C-alpha cells in the first residue's frame, strides 16, 4: 500500500474512524476468526485529480 501512494500522486488515503479491526499504517484489518470469516483489509482512497 505504501508503494501505491508513492506511485500515485493523485490518490489520498481517507482515514477510517472506527472502533473495529486493527488500525494499520494505511487502512484497517480484520483478522480471521472461527465463525466470522476469513479476515479482510479495508482502505478508503480518494482520487484527488
C-alpha positions as CSV (number, residue, x, y, z in Angstrom):
1,X,0.0,0.0,0.0
2,X,2.9,2.4,0.7
3,X,4.2,1.9,-2.8
4,X,0.7,2.6,-4.2
5,X,0.6,6.1,-2.6
6,X,4.2,6.8,-3.6
7,X,3.4,6.0,-7.2
8,X,0.0,7.7,-7.4
9,X,0.2,11.3,-6.5
10,X,-3.5,11.7,-7.4
11,X,-4.6,9.3,-4.6
12,X,-5.0,10.2,-1.0
13,X,-6.0,7.9,1.9
14,X,-9.1,8.9,3.9
15,X,-8.7,7.7,7.4
16,X,-11.4,5.2,8.6
17,X,-12.6,6.5,12.0
18,X,-13.9,3.2,13.6
19,X,-13.5,1.1,16.6
20,X,-13.5,-2.3,14.8
21,X,-10.5,-4.1,13.5
22,X,-6.8,-3.2,13.8
23,X,-5.6,0.1,12.6
24,X,-2.7,-0.2,10.1
25,X,-0.4,2.3,8.6
26,X,-3.0,2.5,5.8
27,X,-6.5,1.3,6.5
28,X,-7.8,-1.3,9.0
29,X,-7.6,-5.0,9.1
30,X,-10.0,-7.7,10.4
31,X,-8.2,-11.0,11.3
32,X,-9.7,-14.4,10.5
33,X,-11.9,-15.8,13.3
34,X,-13.8,-19.0,13.5
35,X,-17.4,-18.4,12.5
36,X,-16.6,-14.8,11.5
37,X,-15.0,-15.1,8.1
38,X,-11.5,-15.2,6.6
39,X,-10.5,-11.7,7.5
40,X,-10.4,-8.6,5.4
41,X,-8.4,-5.4,4.8
42,X,-10.1,-2.0,4.2
43,X,-8.6,1.2,2.9
44,X,-10.5,4.2,1.8
45,X,-8.8,6.1,-1.1
46,X,-9.9,9.3,-2.7
47,X,-8.8,10.4,-6.2
48,X,-7.6,14.0,-5.9
49,X,-7.0,14.9,-9.6
